[in-house]
Amino acid sequence: MKILEFHELRAEDRLRLSVEGSFDERVALEPQLEPFLQALETYAGEWMPDVVEGKRRRKYSRAAISKALEEADKARSVSLGLYRTSHPALDMTLNLGGAHPSELGISVVIQPLSFFARTERCQEFVEMVRAWALHFPVTYAMAHGMADRQLSGAPYFRRDERISRRDGFDKVYELFWLNVFGPKLVETVGRERMLSTPAHRVEELPNGSVLLVLWPTAAGFASDEARVAQARAHVHLRPDLDFGTVLRTLRERSAALAPVEPRFHPDLAPLLSRLPDAFPISERQQKIAEFNAFQPPEPEEWLPAALPADVENPERVHGSYGDLSESLVAALHPQVASLMDEMPESLTDLDFYFWRENFPERYKRDLIDAHTAPAVGAYLGGILVRRLGGTWVPRKKLEESQVQVGKRVWLPFLRARRYMQSRQALLDYSLTRFFREAERYRP
């Protein structure tokens, strides 16, 4: 059955829940999971998983859970994936065992975050996490928008990764929309101080943990009122912090996440609109602003009149261009399927592929100069011929080889060499922009 995969969806912010705790490895797993599953089924509502995955993928049911546990019975650790086949998208993992036999980890990611703009839906989510924290001893749990969580520095909070993994969340580095602090951290902060935190909800759980919810809705975290509440609560728990500094940082994070309307260069909009999704969610609005400001240089790889052909056998040279172009298609069509179509859109797909892979800076320069750049030039020239009615004018020196379109003569091999110099050059000298400029001179 086909589940919703985040990479196949429009990039949006997500709600991210992480629970770190433990279970009793001496007791059978299935009875221990009963309260966990009961809370999930009671409170998940519209984001309830309908697929469970262990060694195999099955439709969600208690019987499917039992079968997955049975298949993993002899394993040192157990991992169950829970997903959805319809919106909202869900990626949920339950890990039991691992580095320590009693280690428990729960990860829930739900897209979009805007799904949690309703107070009632957020209340149900909080009740579910509360039920889990009552049943499994929790060291630390948090739920928050993924983009803002990334900006906070989580999960290491700018500590060395090795030290962070060793010490865990050993002090209140950050406050999120929903927090569960285990007994050890509560005692470190001071139980009385923890319970007097100015927040939307503060509850002491029977096992000594404290549940703290900053704001009624998860999706409302970036409003100024929510940021003020977040800063007040954080400084209350960390008196060593300065309120003004904390609030200023939070407001800067909200500004970084504020939606930016795309206003890309019209020739490059099909390409630039795809680039922000290649960055972490927290950086996407900033990248949209950067790409809005990007103005590619005017193409200079053209002549007002053709240099005469200086090869003895033009047909043979034309054939060699075809061979070069076919070598590019053969090498890259598994990654860029549209290359087979030889359409203008194929050039945009090729631009994106090379940029995403950082091709000019990841692969050997001699390979690029001797093979990739000439093949790209031949493919680009071939599209000018096929789609714009151009005519090849071959030259002994490859970079002088031309395609005449209307009153201008274009130099696709020269363009390809410049294009393949760096990742930035892929944008400055994009194939898409070159084609669109040549298109304007089509007779």
The 8 nearest C-alpha neighbors of each residue, nearest first, counted from 0:
[[1, 2, 56, 57, 84, 58, 50, 83],
 [2, 0, 84, 3, 83, 4, 50, 85],
 [1, 3, 84, 83, 4, 0, 82, 85],
 [4, 2, 84, 88, 83, 85, 5, 1],
 [5, 3, 7, 6, 2, 8, 88, 90],
 [4, 6, 8, 7, 3, 88, 10, 9],
 [5, 7, 4, 8, 10, 9, 3, 276],
 [6, 8, 5, 4, 9, 3, 10, 2],
 [9, 7, 5, 6, 10, 4, 3, 11],
 [8, 10, 11, 7, 6, 5, 276, 111],
 [11, 9, 8, 276, 12, 280, 5, 6],
 [12, 10, 111, 9, 13, 110, 280, 112],
 [11, 13, 112, 111, 146, 145, 280, 144],
 [14, 12, 112, 110, 111, 145, 109, 144],
 [13, 15, 144, 112, 109, 143, 108, 145],
 [14, 16, 108, 142, 143, 145, 107, 144],
 [17, 15, 142, 107, 106, 141, 108, 14],
 [16, 18, 106, 140, 141, 105, 142, 107],
 [17, 19, 140, 105, 104, 139, 20, 106],
 [20, 18, 104, 139, 138, 137, 140, 103],
 [19, 21, 137, 103, 138, 136, 104, 102],
 [20, 22, 103, 102, 101, 136, 135, 137],
 [21, 23, 101, 135, 24, 103, 102, 136],
 [22, 24, 25, 26, 101, 21, 31, 28],
 [23, 25, 101, 26, 22, 100, 27, 28],
 [26, 24, 23, 27, 101, 28, 22, 100],
 [25, 27, 24, 23, 28, 31, 30, 22],
 [28, 26, 29, 30, 25, 31, 24, 23],
 [27, 29, 31, 30, 32, 26, 24, 68],
 [28, 30, 32, 31, 27, 33, 65, 68],
 [31, 29, 33, 32, 28, 27, 34, 26],
 [32, 30, 28, 29, 33, 34, 27, 26],
 [31, 33, 35, 29, 30, 34, 36, 28],
 [32, 34, 30, 36, 35, 31, 37, 29],
 [35, 33, 37, 36, 32, 38, 31, 134],
 [34, 36, 32, 38, 33, 37, 131, 39],
 [37, 35, 39, 33, 38, 34, 40, 32],
 [36, 38, 34, 40, 39, 35, 33, 41],
 [39, 37, 41, 127, 35, 36, 40, 42],
 [38, 40, 36, 43, 37, 41, 42, 35],
 [39, 41, 37, 38, 42, 43, 36, 47],
 [42, 40, 38, 39, 37, 43, 44, 127],
 [41, 43, 123, 39, 44, 127, 40, 38],
 [44, 42, 47, 39, 46, 40, 41, 45],
 [43, 45, 47, 46, 42, 41, 40, 120],
 [46, 44, 47, 43, 87, 86, 48, 42],
 [45, 47, 43, 44, 87, 48, 89, 83],
 [46, 48, 43, 44, 45, 49, 40, 39],
 [49, 47, 83, 82, 81, 50, 46, 59],
 [48, 50, 59, 83, 58, 82, 47, 51],
 [51, 49, 59, 58, 82, 81, 57, 48],
 [52, 50, 81, 59, 57, 80, 56, 58],
 [51, 53, 56, 80, 55, 79, 57, 81],
 [54, 52, 67, 79, 55, 80, 56, 78],
 [53, 55, 52, 67, 56, 70, 71, 79],
 [56, 54, 53, 52, 57, 67, 51, 70],
 [55, 57, 52, 51, 53, 50, 54, 58],
 [58, 56, 51, 50, 59, 52, 63, 55],
 [57, 59, 50, 49, 51, 60, 63, 56],
 [60, 58, 50, 49, 51, 63, 57, 48],
 [61, 59, 63, 62, 64, 58, 51, 49],
 [60, 62, 64, 63, 65, 59, 36, 66],
 [61, 63, 65, 60, 64, 66, 59, 67],
 [64, 62, 66, 60, 61, 65, 59, 67],
 [63, 65, 61, 67, 62, 66, 68, 60],
 [66, 64, 62, 68, 63, 67, 69, 61],
 [65, 67, 69, 63, 68, 64, 62, 70],
 [68, 66, 53, 64, 70, 69, 65, 63],
 [69, 67, 71, 65, 70, 66, 72, 64],
 [68, 70, 66, 72, 67, 71, 65, 73],
 [71, 69, 67, 68, 72, 66, 54, 53],
 [72, 70, 68, 74, 69, 73, 77, 67],
 [73, 71, 69, 70, 74, 68, 77, 75],
 [72, 74, 71, 75, 70, 69, 76, 77],
 [75, 73, 76, 71, 72, 77, 70, 96],
 [76, 74, 73, 96, 77, 97, 100, 72],
 [75, 77, 96, 97, 74, 95, 78, 94],
 [78, 76, 95, 94, 71, 96, 74, 79],
 [79, 77, 94, 93, 95, 53, 80, 76],
 [78, 80, 53, 93, 92, 52, 81, 94],
 [79, 81, 92, 52, 51, 91, 53, 93],
 [80, 82, 51, 91, 50, 48, 92, 52],
 [83, 81, 48, 50, 89, 90, 49, 91],
 [82, 84, 48, 49, 85, 89, 2, 50],
 [83, 85, 2, 3, 1, 49, 82, 86],
 [86, 84, 83, 87, 3, 88, 2, 89],
 [87, 85, 88, 84, 83, 3, 46, 110],
 [86, 88, 110, 46, 85, 89, 111, 109],
 [89, 87, 86, 110, 109, 3, 83, 85],
 [90, 88, 109, 82, 83, 108, 91, 87],
 [89, 91, 108, 82, 107, 81, 109, 92],
 [90, 92, 107, 81, 106, 80, 108, 89],
 [93, 91, 80, 106, 79, 105, 81, 94],
 [92, 94, 105, 79, 78, 104, 80, 106],
 [95, 93, 78, 104, 103, 77, 92, 105],
 [96, 94, 103, 77, 76, 102, 78, 93],
 [97, 95, 76, 100, 102, 101, 99, 103],
 [96, 98, 76, 99, 100, 102, 95, 75],
 [97, 99, 96, 100, 102, 101, 76, 75],
 [98, 100, 102, 97, 101, 96, 103, 95],
 [101, 99, 96, 102, 97, 24, 98, 76],
 [100, 102, 22, 21, 24, 96, 99, 23],
 [103, 101, 21, 96, 99, 100, 95, 20],
 [104, 102, 21, 95, 20, 94, 19, 22],
 [105, 103, 19, 94, 18, 93, 20, 106],
 [104, 106, 93, 18, 17, 92, 94, 107],
 [105, 107, 17, 92, 91, 16, 18, 93],
 [108, 106, 91, 16, 15, 90, 109, 92],
 [107, 109, 15, 90, 14, 89, 91, 16],
 [110, 108, 89, 14, 13, 88, 111, 107],
 [111, 109, 13, 88, 112, 87, 14, 89],
 [110, 112, 13, 113, 114, 12, 11, 109],
 [111, 113, 13, 14, 114, 12, 110, 115],
 [112, 114, 115, 111, 116, 218, 110, 12],
 [113, 115, 112, 111, 116, 117, 110, 87],
 [116, 114, 113, 117, 218, 112, 217, 121],
 [115, 117, 218, 113, 114, 216, 118, 217],
 [118, 116, 115, 120, 119, 121, 216, 114],
 [117, 119, 121, 216, 120, 215, 122, 116],
 [120, 118, 122, 121, 117, 123, 216, 124],
 [119, 121, 123, 122, 117, 118, 115, 124],
 [122, 120, 124, 118, 123, 119, 216, 115],
 [123, 121, 119, 125, 124, 120, 118, 126],
 [122, 124, 126, 42, 120, 121, 125, 127],
 [123, 125, 121, 127, 122, 126, 42, 120],
 [126, 124, 122, 128, 127, 123, 129, 121],
 [127, 125, 129, 123, 124, 128, 130, 122],
 [126, 128, 130, 124, 129, 125, 38, 42],
 [127, 129, 131, 125, 130, 126, 132, 124],
 [130, 128, 126, 132, 127, 131, 125, 133],
 [129, 131, 133, 127, 128, 132, 126, 38],
 [132, 130, 128, 134, 133, 129, 35, 135],
 [133, 131, 129, 135, 130, 134, 137, 128],
 [134, 132, 130, 131, 135, 129, 206, 204],
 [133, 135, 131, 132, 130, 136, 34, 35],
 [136, 134, 132, 137, 131, 133, 22, 21],
 [137, 135, 20, 21, 132, 134, 138, 133],
 [138, 136, 20, 139, 181, 132, 19, 135],
 [137, 139, 181, 20, 19, 180, 136, 140],
 [138, 140, 180, 19, 137, 179, 181, 18],
 [141, 139, 18, 179, 17, 178, 19, 180],
 [140, 142, 178, 177, 17, 16, 179, 175],
 [143, 141, 16, 177, 15, 176, 17, 175],
 [142, 144, 176, 15, 14, 175, 145, 217],
 [143, 145, 14, 13, 146, 147, 15, 148],
 [144, 146, 148, 13, 15, 147, 14, 143],
 [147, 145, 281, 280, 149, 148, 144, 12],
 [148, 146, 150, 149, 145, 144, 151, 281],
 [147, 149, 145, 151, 146, 150, 153, 144],
 [148, 150, 146, 147, 151, 152, 153, 281],
 [151, 149, 147, 148, 152, 281, 146, 252],
 [150, 152, 148, 149, 153, 147, 156, 173],
 [153, 151, 156, 150, 149, 157, 154, 155],
 [154, 152, 156, 155, 151, 149, 148, 150],
 [153, 155, 156, 152, 149, 163, 148, 157],
 [154, 156, 153, 158, 157, 163, 160, 152],
 [157, 155, 152, 153, 158, 154, 172, 151],
 [158, 156, 155, 152, 159, 153, 160, 154],
 [159, 157, 155, 156, 163, 160, 162, 161],
 [158, 160, 162, 161, 163, 157, 155, 164],
 [159, 161, 163, 162, 158, 164, 155, 157],
 [160, 162, 164, 163, 159, 165, 158, 166],
 [163, 161, 165, 159, 164, 160, 166, 158],
 [162, 164, 160, 166, 165, 167, 161, 155],
 [165, 163, 161, 167, 162, 166, 160, 155],
 [164, 166, 162, 163, 167, 161, 160, 168],
 [167, 165, 163, 164, 169, 162, 168, 161],
 [166, 168, 164, 163, 169, 165, 162, 155],
 [169, 167, 170, 166, 139, 171, 172, 163],
 [168, 170, 167, 166, 184, 171, 172, 187],
 [171, 169, 168, 172, 184, 188, 187, 167],
 [170, 172, 173, 174, 169, 237, 168, 236],
 [171, 173, 170, 156, 174, 168, 169, 237],
 [174, 172, 171, 175, 233, 151, 156, 153],
 [175, 173, 233, 229, 171, 176, 178, 172],
 [174, 176, 177, 143, 178, 141, 142, 173],
 [175, 177, 213, 143, 212, 217, 142, 214],
 [178, 176, 212, 142, 141, 175, 211, 213],
 [179, 177, 141, 211, 140, 210, 175, 212],
 [178, 180, 210, 140, 139, 209, 211, 141],
 [181, 179, 139, 209, 208, 184, 185, 178],
 [180, 182, 138, 208, 137, 139, 183, 184],
 [183, 181, 208, 185, 207, 184, 186, 180],
 [184, 182, 186, 185, 181, 187, 138, 180],
 [183, 185, 187, 186, 182, 181, 180, 188],
 [186, 184, 182, 188, 187, 183, 190, 189],
 [185, 187, 189, 183, 184, 188, 190, 182],
 [188, 186, 184, 185, 189, 183, 170, 190],
 [187, 189, 185, 186, 184, 190, 193, 236],
 [190, 188, 186, 192, 191, 187, 185, 193],
 [191, 189, 193, 185, 192, 186, 194, 188],
 [190, 192, 194, 193, 189, 195, 188, 196],
 [191, 193, 195, 189, 190, 194, 196, 236],
 [192, 194, 190, 191, 196, 195, 189, 236],
 [193, 195, 191, 192, 196, 190, 201, 203],
 [194, 196, 192, 193, 191, 197, 201, 190],
 [195, 197, 193, 194, 232, 198, 235, 192],
 [198, 196, 232, 195, 231, 199, 228, 235],
 [199, 197, 213, 200, 196, 212, 232, 201],
 [198, 200, 213, 214, 212, 215, 201, 197],
 [201, 199, 212, 198, 211, 202, 213, 210],
 [200, 202, 211, 210, 194, 212, 198, 203],
 [203, 201, 210, 209, 204, 211, 200, 194],
 [202, 204, 209, 208, 210, 207, 205, 201],
 [203, 205, 208, 206, 207, 209, 202, 133],
 [204, 206, 207, 203, 208, 133, 209, 202],
 [207, 205, 204, 208, 133, 136, 182, 203],
 [208, 206, 182, 205, 204, 203, 209, 181],
 [209, 207, 181, 182, 204, 180, 206, 203],
 [208, 210, 203, 180, 202, 179, 204, 211],
 [211, 209, 179, 202, 201, 178, 203, 180],
 [210, 212, 201, 178, 200, 177, 179, 209],
 [213, 211, 177, 200, 199, 176, 214, 178],
 [214, 212, 198, 199, 176, 229, 211, 177],
 [213, 215, 199, 216, 212, 176, 225, 220],
 [216, 214, 118, 199, 217, 213, 121, 212],
 [217, 215, 219, 118, 218, 214, 116, 121],
 [216, 218, 219, 115, 220, 176, 143, 116],
 [217, 219, 116, 115, 216, 113, 220, 112],
 [220, 218, 216, 217, 221, 222, 116, 225],
 [219, 221, 225, 218, 222, 217, 226, 176],
 [222, 220, 253, 219, 226, 225, 223, 218],
 [223, 221, 225, 224, 220, 219, 226, 253],
 [222, 224, 226, 225, 227, 221, 250, 253],
 [225, 223, 227, 226, 222, 228, 221, 229],
 [224, 226, 228, 222, 223, 220, 227, 229],
 [227, 225, 229, 223, 228, 224, 230, 249],
 [226, 228, 230, 224, 229, 225, 223, 231],
 [227, 229, 225, 231, 226, 230, 232, 224],
 [230, 228, 226, 232, 227, 231, 225, 233],
 [229, 231, 233, 227, 246, 228, 232, 245],
 [232, 230, 228, 234, 233, 229, 235, 227],
 [231, 233, 235, 229, 197, 230, 234, 196],
 [234, 232, 230, 236, 235, 231, 237, 174],
 [233, 235, 237, 238, 231, 236, 232, 240],
 [236, 234, 232, 233, 237, 238, 231, 196],
 [235, 237, 233, 234, 238, 232, 193, 188],
 [236, 238, 234, 239, 235, 240, 233, 171],
 [239, 237, 234, 240, 235, 236, 241, 233],
 [240, 238, 237, 241, 234, 236, 235, 242],
 [241, 239, 238, 234, 237, 242, 245, 244],
 [242, 240, 244, 243, 245, 239, 234, 238],
 [241, 243, 245, 244, 234, 246, 230, 240],
 [244, 242, 246, 245, 241, 247, 230, 248],
 [243, 245, 247, 241, 242, 246, 248, 240],
 [244, 246, 242, 248, 247, 243, 230, 241],
 [247, 245, 249, 243, 230, 248, 244, 242],
 [246, 248, 250, 244, 249, 245, 243, 251],
 [249, 247, 251, 245, 246, 250, 244, 252],
 [248, 250, 252, 246, 251, 247, 226, 245],
 [251, 249, 253, 247, 252, 248, 246, 254],
 [252, 250, 254, 248, 249, 253, 247, 255],
 [251, 253, 255, 249, 250, 254, 248, 256],
 [254, 252, 250, 256, 221, 255, 251, 257],
 [253, 255, 251, 257, 252, 256, 250, 221],
 [254, 256, 252, 253, 257, 251, 285, 284],
 [255, 257, 253, 254, 284, 258, 252, 281],
 [256, 258, 254, 255, 253, 259, 284, 221],
 [259, 257, 284, 256, 260, 255, 254, 285],
 [258, 260, 284, 261, 257, 288, 287, 285],
 [259, 261, 262, 258, 287, 288, 284, 291],
 [262, 260, 263, 287, 259, 291, 288, 272],
 [263, 261, 291, 260, 264, 268, 290, 265],
 [262, 264, 291, 268, 261, 265, 290, 267],
 [263, 265, 267, 266, 268, 294, 262, 291],
 [266, 264, 268, 267, 263, 269, 262, 432],
 [267, 265, 264, 432, 268, 435, 431, 269],
 [266, 268, 270, 264, 265, 269, 271, 432],
 [267, 269, 271, 263, 265, 270, 272, 264],
 [270, 268, 267, 272, 271, 347, 273, 266],
 [269, 271, 267, 268, 272, 273, 347, 351],
 [272, 270, 268, 274, 273, 267, 269, 290],
 [271, 273, 270, 268, 269, 274, 275, 263],
 [274, 272, 271, 270, 275, 276, 269, 277],
 [273, 275, 271, 276, 277, 272, 270, 351],
 [276, 274, 283, 277, 278, 286, 273, 287],
 [277, 275, 278, 274, 273, 10, 283, 279],
 [276, 278, 275, 274, 279, 355, 273, 283],
 [279, 277, 276, 275, 283, 282, 280, 274],
 [280, 278, 281, 282, 283, 277, 276, 146],
 [281, 279, 146, 283, 282, 278, 12, 11],
 [280, 282, 146, 279, 283, 149, 150, 147],
 [283, 281, 285, 280, 279, 284, 278, 286],
 [282, 284, 286, 275, 285, 280, 281, 278],
 [285, 283, 287, 286, 259, 282, 258, 256],
 [284, 286, 288, 283, 287, 282, 289, 255],
 [285, 287, 289, 283, 288, 284, 275, 290],
 [288, 286, 284, 290, 289, 285, 291, 261],
 [289, 287, 291, 285, 286, 290, 284, 292],
 [290, 288, 286, 292, 291, 287, 285, 293],
 [289, 291, 293, 287, 292, 288, 286, 263],
 [292, 290, 263, 288, 262, 289, 293, 287],
 [293, 291, 290, 289, 294, 288, 263, 262],
 [294, 292, 290, 291, 295, 289, 264, 263],
 [293, 295, 292, 296, 264, 291, 427, 290],
 [296, 294, 427, 293, 297, 426, 428, 264],
 [297, 295, 298, 427, 294, 428, 299, 293],
 [296, 298, 299, 295, 436, 432, 433, 428],
 [299, 297, 300, 296, 433, 428, 436, 301],
 [298, 300, 301, 297, 296, 302, 414, 410],
 [301, 299, 410, 298, 414, 409, 413, 302],
 [302, 300, 409, 408, 410, 299, 407, 303],
 [303, 301, 408, 304, 407, 409, 305, 300],
 [302, 304, 407, 408, 301, 305, 406, 409],
 [305, 303, 302, 408, 407, 306, 406, 403],
 [306, 304, 408, 307, 302, 303, 403, 401],
 [305, 307, 308, 304, 392, 401, 399, 394],
 [308, 306, 305, 309, 392, 394, 393, 304],
 [307, 309, 393, 394, 392, 310, 306, 313],
 [310, 308, 394, 307, 395, 311, 393, 313],
 [309, 311, 312, 395, 394, 308, 313, 393],
 [310, 312, 313, 309, 308, 315, 316, 314],
 [311, 313, 315, 314, 310, 316, 317, 309],
 [314, 312, 316, 315, 310, 317, 311, 393],
 [315, 313, 317, 316, 312, 318, 319, 311],
 [314, 316, 318, 317, 313, 312, 319, 320],
 [317, 315, 319, 313, 318, 314, 320, 312],
 [318, 316, 314, 320, 315, 319, 313, 321],
 [317, 319, 321, 315, 316, 320, 314, 322],
 [318, 320, 322, 316, 321, 317, 323, 315],
 [321, 319, 323, 317, 377, 318, 322, 324],
 [320, 322, 318, 324, 319, 323, 325, 317],
 [321, 323, 319, 325, 320, 324, 326, 318],
 [324, 322, 374, 320, 326, 321, 325, 377],
 [323, 325, 378, 321, 377, 374, 327, 326],
 [326, 324, 328, 322, 327, 323, 329, 321],
 [325, 327, 329, 323, 324, 328, 330, 322],
 [328, 326, 330, 324, 325, 329, 374, 331],
 [327, 329, 325, 332, 331, 326, 330, 338],
 [328, 330, 326, 327, 331, 332, 325, 333],
 [331, 329, 327, 328, 326, 332, 333, 325],
 [330, 332, 328, 334, 333, 329, 335, 327],
 [331, 333, 335, 336, 328, 334, 338, 329],
 [334, 332, 331, 335, 336, 330, 329, 328],
 [333, 335, 332, 331, 336, 352, 330, 337],
 [336, 334, 332, 337, 333, 331, 338, 348],
 [335, 337, 332, 338, 333, 334, 339, 331],
 [338, 336, 339, 345, 340, 335, 341, 332],
 [339, 337, 345, 340, 336, 341, 332, 328],
 [338, 340, 337, 341, 336, 328, 332, 345],
 [341, 339, 337, 338, 342, 345, 336, 344],
 [342, 340, 338, 339, 345, 382, 343, 337],
 [341, 343, 345, 344, 340, 382, 346, 386],
 [344, 342, 345, 346, 341, 347, 431, 434],
 [345, 343, 347, 342, 346, 348, 337, 431],
 [344, 346, 348, 342, 337, 343, 338, 347],
 [345, 347, 349, 344, 343, 348, 431, 430],
 [348, 346, 350, 344, 349, 345, 431, 270],
 [347, 349, 345, 351, 346, 350, 352, 344],
 [348, 350, 346, 352, 347, 351, 345, 353],
 [351, 349, 347, 353, 348, 352, 346, 354],
 [352, 350, 354, 348, 349, 353, 355, 347],
 [351, 353, 349, 355, 354, 350, 356, 348],
 [352, 354, 358, 356, 350, 351, 355, 357],
 [355, 353, 357, 351, 356, 352, 422, 350],
 [354, 356, 352, 357, 353, 351, 277, 358],
 [355, 357, 358, 353, 354, 352, 361, 351],
 [358, 356, 354, 355, 422, 360, 353, 359],
 [357, 359, 356, 353, 361, 360, 362, 354],
 [360, 358, 421, 419, 361, 357, 420, 362],
 [359, 361, 358, 357, 362, 421, 422, 363],
 [362, 360, 358, 359, 357, 363, 356, 364],
 [361, 363, 360, 358, 359, 364, 367, 366],
 [364, 362, 366, 365, 367, 361, 360, 359],
 [363, 365, 367, 366, 368, 362, 359, 360],
 [364, 366, 368, 367, 363, 369, 370, 362],
 [367, 365, 369, 363, 364, 368, 370, 371],
 [366, 368, 371, 364, 370, 365, 369, 372],
 [369, 367, 365, 372, 366, 370, 364, 371],
 [368, 370, 366, 367, 365, 371, 373, 372],
 [371, 369, 367, 366, 373, 368, 372, 374],
 [372, 370, 367, 374, 373, 375, 368, 369],
 [371, 373, 375, 415, 374, 416, 368, 367],
 [374, 372, 376, 375, 371, 370, 412, 377],
 [373, 375, 323, 377, 371, 324, 376, 372],
 [376, 374, 372, 378, 373, 377, 415, 379],
 [377, 375, 412, 411, 415, 373, 379, 374],
 [376, 378, 380, 374, 324, 320, 375, 379],
 [379, 377, 324, 381, 375, 376, 380, 374],
 [380, 378, 376, 382, 381, 377, 375, 411],
 [381, 379, 383, 377, 411, 382, 378, 376],
 [380, 382, 378, 384, 379, 383, 377, 385],
 [381, 383, 385, 384, 379, 380, 386, 341],
 [384, 382, 380, 387, 381, 386, 389, 385],
 [383, 385, 389, 388, 381, 382, 387, 390],
 [386, 384, 382, 383, 388, 387, 381, 389],
 [385, 387, 382, 383, 388, 384, 342, 389],
 [388, 386, 383, 389, 384, 385, 441, 438],
 [387, 389, 384, 385, 386, 404, 390, 383],
 [390, 388, 384, 404, 403, 387, 383, 402],
 [389, 391, 403, 402, 384, 392, 388, 404],
 [390, 392, 402, 401, 393, 403, 389, 384],
 [391, 393, 401, 308, 402, 400, 390, 394],
 [394, 392, 400, 308, 391, 401, 313, 310],
 [393, 395, 400, 309, 396, 308, 310, 399],
 [396, 394, 310, 397, 309, 393, 400, 399],
 [395, 397, 394, 399, 398, 400, 393, 309],
 [396, 398, 400, 399, 395, 394, 412, 393],
 [399, 397, 413, 412, 400, 396, 410, 411],
 [398, 400, 397, 396, 394, 401, 410, 413],
 [401, 399, 393, 394, 397, 398, 392, 410],
 [402, 400, 410, 392, 409, 391, 408, 399],
 [401, 403, 391, 409, 390, 408, 389, 392],
 [402, 404, 408, 390, 389, 407, 409, 405],
 [405, 403, 389, 407, 441, 408, 406, 402],
 [404, 406, 442, 441, 440, 407, 403, 389],
 [407, 405, 404, 440, 408, 303, 403, 304],
 [408, 406, 303, 404, 405, 403, 302, 304],
 [407, 409, 403, 302, 301, 402, 305, 404],
 [408, 410, 301, 402, 401, 300, 411, 403],
 [409, 411, 401, 300, 413, 301, 412, 400],
 [412, 410, 376, 414, 380, 413, 379, 415],
 [411, 413, 376, 398, 415, 414, 410, 373],
 [414, 412, 398, 416, 415, 411, 410, 417],
 [413, 415, 411, 417, 412, 416, 300, 418],
 [414, 416, 418, 376, 412, 372, 413, 417],
 [417, 415, 413, 419, 418, 372, 414, 412],
 [418, 416, 414, 415, 419, 420, 413, 428],
 [417, 419, 415, 428, 425, 424, 416, 420],
 [418, 420, 416, 417, 359, 421, 415, 372],
 [419, 421, 417, 418, 424, 359, 416, 422],
 [422, 420, 424, 359, 423, 419, 360, 425],
 [421, 423, 425, 424, 357, 354, 359, 360],
 [422, 424, 425, 421, 426, 427, 354, 420],
 [423, 425, 427, 421, 418, 426, 422, 428],
 [426, 424, 418, 429, 422, 423, 428, 427],
 [425, 427, 429, 424, 423, 428, 295, 422],
 [428, 426, 424, 295, 425, 429, 296, 423],
 [429, 427, 418, 426, 425, 424, 430, 417],
 [428, 430, 426, 425, 431, 432, 427, 350],
 [429, 431, 433, 432, 346, 434, 428, 350],
 [430, 432, 434, 429, 347, 433, 346, 435],
 [431, 433, 435, 429, 434, 430, 266, 436],
 [434, 432, 430, 436, 431, 435, 437, 298],
 [433, 435, 437, 431, 436, 432, 438, 430],
 [436, 434, 438, 432, 437, 433, 431, 266],
 [435, 437, 433, 438, 434, 439, 432, 440],
 [438, 436, 434, 439, 435, 440, 433, 441],
 [437, 439, 435, 441, 440, 436, 434, 387],
 [438, 440, 437, 436, 441, 435, 442, 434],
 [441, 439, 438, 437, 405, 442, 404, 406],
 [440, 442, 405, 438, 439, 404, 387, 437],
 [441, 405, 440, 404, 406, 387, 388, 439]]
